[in-house]
Amino acid sequence: MKILDKYIIKQFISTILFGLLAFTLIFVVVDMMENLDDFIDQNVPNWMIFQYYFVFSPEIIKLMTPVAVLFSSLFTAGKMSNLNELTAIKSSGVSLYRYMIPMVIVTAFVSLFAVYFGGYVVPEANQYKAEIERTYLKKNVIFSGSNIFFQDSFNRIVNINFFDALNNQVIKVSINKFDRDNLSIMKERIDAQRMKYDSTKSAWVAYDVVKRYFSPQSERIEYFGIYDITELNFKPEDLATKQQKPEEMNLSELNKLIDDQIKAGTDSKRVQIEYYTRFSFAMASMVVVLFGLPLAANTDKRRGGLALQFGINILITFIYLGLMQISSAFGKNGALDPVLTAWLVNFLFLGGAVINLFRVKQ
């Protein structure tokens, strides 16, 4: 590694860390001012406020990483331009492409780390944050084990009144089975006062059961004190997962949820979009750097100084994030394929980055 590469990498990484710290602190201060009344009204202890923003910071870091990386590339290029270092580098025969390589390589490592960070660290932190909000701020106060309703298979719907996670049992459950050829026609219904999971049988055991059979001409009813239900596709641990929000699930849990929804015949587009967006958003740093760095480094075309460069490229970043939200809305409405929804904006900006790289002065 050449001395020039070490110098650029050192400047680039140190500025990324500074940018992340600065943007995170600004975000926290703004959010704290907005929630200050809630903290005071609910008498939230100071140590819990600190813990709340500690577990909130991973989400902020994930969102601010593309902005911090872009800021670092702009600041590094602008500083070297103001000190005439960039002019000296070009005069020595080093092309813009060669100059960009160290920052692109560092950004690639940042993007790869962002996949893991956004896929596993952030969801776990979001779970703790949501629990604090429910316990102390009284936000989204719902018991995750009550009123669980989901589609277990293509033609079977399960409605659970209460789930007892400690004893792996449910209280008051209804299982509705429909005709496979006509889902508007109910064929069977099972109502049980209690249902407990037997791990030795890998099946649910229902107690105080009423089973109804429906036909166009009549209805037949059977009663059971104990009844084994072997055809259900869920386990106790799946019930907790079904109540989690996608932002609180890691990549492995999202992937499993997608498989479960596909097997059940339900629409999994929203979960697929969340899953693929974890990867595409992690690449946002690379995309905005490739798009903005050639403009920042090409000092002959920029007479407004670092402030103008910074403003233009920050605008590019937020345009990118805005288009991501628009693309996501189209995808959730079914207008775009989930993979295309997640990656469309990246492809558009990469196309713009290629044009910038070819048009920029060497």
Secondary structure as the mmCIF struct_conf table of DSSP 4:
data_model
#
loop_
_struct_conf.conf_type_id
_struct_conf.id
_struct_conf.beg_label_comp_id
_struct_conf.beg_label_asym_id
_struct_conf.beg_label_seq_id
_struct_conf.end_label_comp_id
_struct_conf.end_label_asym_id
_struct_conf.end_label_seq_id
HELX_RH_AL_P HELX_RH_AL_P1 ILE A 3 ASP A 41
TURN_TY1_P TURN_TY1_P1 GLN A 42 ASN A 43
HELX_RH_AL_P HELX_RH_AL_P2 ASN A 46 ASN A 82
TURN_TY1_P TURN_TY1_P2 LEU A 83 ASN A 84
HELX_RH_AL_P HELX_RH_AL_P3 GLU A 85 SER A 91
TURN_TY1_P TURN_TY1_P3 SER A 92 GLY A 93
HELX_RH_AL_P HELX_RH_AL_P4 LEU A 96 TYR A 116
HELX_RH_PI_P HELX_RH_PI_P1 PHE A 117 VAL A 121
HELX_RH_AL_P HELX_RH_AL_P5 VAL A 122 THR A 135
TURN_TY1_P TURN_TY1_P4 TYR A 136 TYR A 136
BEND BEND1 LEU A 137 LEU A 137
BEND BEND2 ASN A 140 ASN A 140
TURN_TY1_P TURN_TY1_P5 SER A 144 GLY A 145
STRN STRN1 SER A 146 SER A 153
TURN_TY1_P TURN_TY1_P6 PHE A 154 ASN A 155
STRN STRN2 ARG A 156 ASP A 164
TURN_TY1_P TURN_TY1_P7 ALA A 165 ASN A 168
STRN STRN3 GLN A 169 PHE A 178
BEND BEND3 ARG A 180 ASP A 181
TURN_TY1_P TURN_TY1_P8 LEU A 183 SER A 184
BEND BEND4 ILE A 185 ILE A 185
STRN STRN4 MET A 186 ASP A 198
TURN_TY1_P TURN_TY1_P9 SER A 199 SER A 202
STRN STRN5 ALA A 203 PHE A 214
BEND BEND5 PRO A 216 GLN A 217
STRN STRN6 GLU A 219 ILE A 229
HELX_RH_AL_P HELX_RH_AL_P6 PRO A 236 LYS A 242
TURN_TY1_P TURN_TY1_P10 GLN A 243 GLN A 243
BEND BEND6 GLN A 244 GLN A 244
HELX_RH_3T_P HELX_RH_3T_P1 PRO A 246 GLU A 248
BEND BEND7 MET A 249 MET A 249
HELX_RH_AL_P HELX_RH_AL_P7 LEU A 251 ALA A 264
TURN_TY1_P TURN_TY1_P11 GLY A 265 GLY A 265
HELX_RH_AL_P HELX_RH_AL_P8 LYS A 269 ALA A 282
TURN_TY1_P TURN_TY1_P12 MET A 283 MET A 283
HELX_RH_AL_P HELX_RH_AL_P9 ALA A 284 ALA A 297
HELX_RH_3T_P HELX_RH_3T_P2 THR A 299 LYS A 301
BEND BEND8 GLY A 304 GLY A 304
HELX_RH_AL_P HELX_RH_AL_P10 GLY A 305 LYS A 332
TURN_TY1_P TURN_TY1_P13 ASN A 333 GLY A 334
BEND BEND9 ALA A 335 LEU A 336
HELX_RH_AL_P HELX_RH_AL_P11 PRO A 338 ARG A 359
BEND BEND10 VAL A 360 VAL A 360
#
